[in-house]
């Protein structure tokens, strides 16, 4: 394997390792997002688009070269040639197919990694928003409970005041009835006293 294809194969193995690390539950989306917002990643991110599309362009060129080699040696193996040259053609065709698959998977995993980074960032942002909404909902429920409790206490106090007023009104009516009864008794005793006084004076005159 030549140097360029060794480099592409190494890059493919590196991409596979990165994808495995990112999909395994080793780090949480919060940790990944913190790493993506770090200074180290920010330095890379400044020219990330240039690196990404530049690398895709290079890989695409190697992919086209592999396709060209495949077409070349697949046509060469169609005729009946010498056994030695046919074996060499098959070996070169196998290498072209190998290079095609290596380059194709490298391009595919580059898009997969880019998509995984985007999804991890979105997942972390959604989890932060969900936590914020849950806290706001809990605060709203707590405030509503306190308001209902205050209204209940206020209504209970109001009911107690009304009840006390009714009891006081009842007591006043009872006291008024007692007062009227005592006044009548006083008038009766006053009349009896006047009659008794008149009877004594009448006897004294006789």
Secondary structure as UniProt FT lines:
FT   HELIX           3..23
FT   TURN            25..26
FT   HELIX           29..36
FT   HELIX           39..46
FT   HELIX           48..76
FT   HELIX           83..205
//
